[in-house]
Amino acid sequence: MFTCCRPFPGVTHITDAMGVSFTLIEGEDSALLFDAGYGTEDVAAYVRTLTDRPVELILSHGHHDHMLGARFFDHSLMDPADLEEFRLRAGREQREKVKSQAEGQKVPVPEDFLSAAIPEPLPIRYLDRIGDFDCTFFDLGGREVWLLHVPGHTDGSVVLYVPELQLLLTGDDWNPCTWMWFPCSLPAKQWRDTMLRLVAQLEEETGEEILGILCSHQASPREGRELKAFLDYMTDPRMQAAEKVDMGSPIDTRQVTNPEKGWVLLFDAEK
């Protein structure tokens, strides 16, 4: 069952029954959907209850919890650097894991969940740059949305920025609990420095601070200043002293935490 909130005009932040979130951004003429969730429910049908405008689906990256719902759309857009990750995570082995996880949470799964075809995403074509970042622009009719390629959580991760609202959609490039320990993730220090540049260059380009953040694993918006504080907290000394955590893999996974803020950074210490 989907739930949603509307934290900004023309912006609906949706959470599926498995607990992952994605966002519908509307203009006067068209709309963007940023991610599509686990695919245990028909997200396209739900979105049609929210808007009658044409909807373009953009995938923030190739992981299963953000793209299995693309099965309900005839096409999507994604950075081509994540195509192999998409193919891996769309495979039967990963779907069986999701099915088992859903059943453990008492979430119904469609009968064809393991076999339904998911169209391979079309490549995002970048037409410009903002600072260090390749980007392209969407005019939704009275509302512009910037799409920027920001490698971090994966090589092909992208974020969206809505300058009118001073709103950044980070995908999995930042959550209050950020995972940078996957084989496809950048080294944590490189990711941190990339995100700091992103914030600085967006604010330089617009002349305004980032006020709001929508994350993929948060049902409610966060303040822009929290992202900056999180990044500033993840210093080299804290990463060097990070405690080891068992994630059930051979990766040397470490974590930096701030219990007071509820922040966690999980990363591969060998990168």
N, C-alpha and C positions, 0 to 999 in steps of 0.2 A: 504494500500500500504506500503510495506516494504521500509525502507531506511537503508543504512549501511555506515560504515567507516572502514578503515583498519589501525588502529593506530600502529600496530606492525606486523612484518612479520608472516604470517600464522594465524593471529587473525582478525576475522571480527566481529565487534560490530553492532548488528542489532536492529533496532527500528521498532515496528509495528505501525499500524495506530492509535492505542489507546494511544501510547506514552510510552510504557514500552519497556525496552531494554533487550537483551540477547546476548550471545556470542558464536561464533564458533571458536574452537581452532583446528588447523590442524597439524598433523605430516606427515611423509612420508608414513605411512601405514594406519592410521585411524584418526578419529576426535572425539571431544567432543562438544556437544551443551549444554551450561549451561542455562537452562530455555527455555520456549517455548511461552511465551506471553499469550495474552488474548484468542487466538483461533478464532478470527474473520476472519483470513486468513490462508491458508494452509502453515504453516511454513515448513513442511517437503518438500513440492514441491519447496519452495524458496531455502532451504538449498541445494537441489540437483542441483540448478543452480550455486552454489558457490563451490561445491566440489564433486568429484566422489568417495571419500573415504568412507568406512563404518562409520556411525555416531552413537555414544552412547549418549542418552539424559540423563542428570543429572538435577534434580530439586533442586534448592537451598532451597526450603521450600514448604509448602503445600498451599499457598495462590493462589487464582484464577487468579490473573493477571500474574502469572508466570507459571501456569501449565495447564490452559485450552487448550492450544495449543498441549498438549500431546495427544490429541485425534487423531492427524495425524500420530502418531508413534505406532508401535506394542508393545513397552514397554519403560519404563523409570526406573531410579534409584532414590531413595529418602531415607533419614533417616527415619526409621520406627516410630520415635517419633512424626512425623507429619502426620501419616496416618489418624487419626481422623479429623484433620484440613483439609486434602485433601478431605475426604469424604464430609465434611460440605460444603466446597467451590466449590466442583464439583456438588453440588445438584441443583435442579431446581430453588429454590428460589434465590440463588446467581446468577445463569445464567440469570434469568429474570432481575435482577438488572444490570448486565453487558449489556444485550441486550438494555435496556432502556438508559443506559449511551452511548452506541455506537450510537444509533439512534439520541441522542441529539448532538452528534459530527458529524453526517452525515456519519458514518462509516457503510457500508453494513455488514449485518450479514447473515451467511449461513442459509438456510431454516431449517436445522436439528440442529441448534445451541443449542436448549433447550433439545434435546433428544439424541444426539450422545453419544455413550459410550466412556468413557475414561478409558483405562486400569489402574488398580491400580498399583502404582509403586512397583517394586521389591526392597527389602531392600538393602541399601548399606552395604557391609561387610568390616569392618575396620580390617586391617592386621597389623597395627603398631601404633606407637605414635610419635608425635613430641612435646616434652615438656609435657604440660598438655592436649594435644588434640589428640583424636583418629584420625587416618588418613589411607588412602590407596593411592596407586600410580598407575598411568596409563602411560604406555609406548606407545606413539603414533607413534613411529618410528622416532628416532632422536630428540624427544622432550618428556620430562617427565612432567606430571602434577600431583600435589599433591592435594588431596581432604581431607579437614579437617572438623571435626564436631565442630562447634562453636555455642553453644546455645546462643541465644540473642533475635533477632526479633521473633523467635519461638524456641521451645525446640529442633526441628530437623534441624535448619538452618545449612547449610554447605557453605564453601567457597572453592575456587580453588586458587592454587598458581603455577605459571610457573617460576621456578627458573632461567631458561635460560634468561628470559626477565625481571626478578625481578618485575613480574606483579602479583598483587592480584586482584581476582574477588570476590567482597564482597556480592553479592546477595543483600538482604535487611538488612544485618547486619550492613551496613553503607551506607548511602547516605548523601549528604550535608543537606538534610532534612530527618532525621531518625525518624521513628515511633516506639516507644516502649510502646505504650499505649494499645495494644491489650491484651485480657485476656491470650493469649498464649505467651506473651512476658515476658522476665525476668525483674526483677527490674532494673531500669535504672543504678543505681550505680554498680550493679553486671555486667551488660552488658559492661559498660565502662571499668571496671577493667579487664574483660575477653578479650576485644579487645586490651587493652594495653599489656596484656601478649602475645596475639597472635602476635602482631607486634614484640615485643622483642624476642620471641622464634623463629620466622621465621628468623629474622636477625641474631640471634645467630647460628642457624642451618646452614645457608648459608654463614655467614660471609659477607653479603652484605645488603645494605639498600633496602627497598621496593621503587622502583622508580615510578611505575605506578599503578593506580587503575582503574578498570572498575566496574561501579555501575549499578544497575538494573533500576534506574530512571534518568540516565544521558546518553545522546546520544554521549557524547565525554568523553575521558579519563580524570582522575584527577591525580594530583601528589601525590606520597606516603606521602610526608611531610604534605599535607593538612589533611589526616586522623589523623596523630599524633597531629597536632595543634588543630583539632576539639575535640579530646578526652581530650587533656590537658585543653581546654577551659571549658569543662563540669564539673566544680568543684562541690564539695558538697555544698558550700555556694550559688553558682548560682542555683543549683537545689532546695535548700531550699527556695530561694527567687523567684522561677519561677512563672510567671503569669498564672492565670487560663485561659483556652481556651475551648470554647464549641464545642465539636465534635459530638453533637447530640446523646450522650449516657449518661448513669448515671455514667460513670467512671469519677473520679476526675482527669481530664487531665490538665497537666501543660506544659508550653513550656519555654525553654531557647533559646534565639535567639542571633545572632550576625549579625545585618543588614549589616554591612560593608562587611562581607564575604559571606552573604547569607546563613548562617547556621541556622538550626532549629533542636531542639531535643524535640519531643513530648513524654510524658511519664505519666504513672499512678502514681500519688503522694501517693497513699495508699499502694504501694508495697515497 
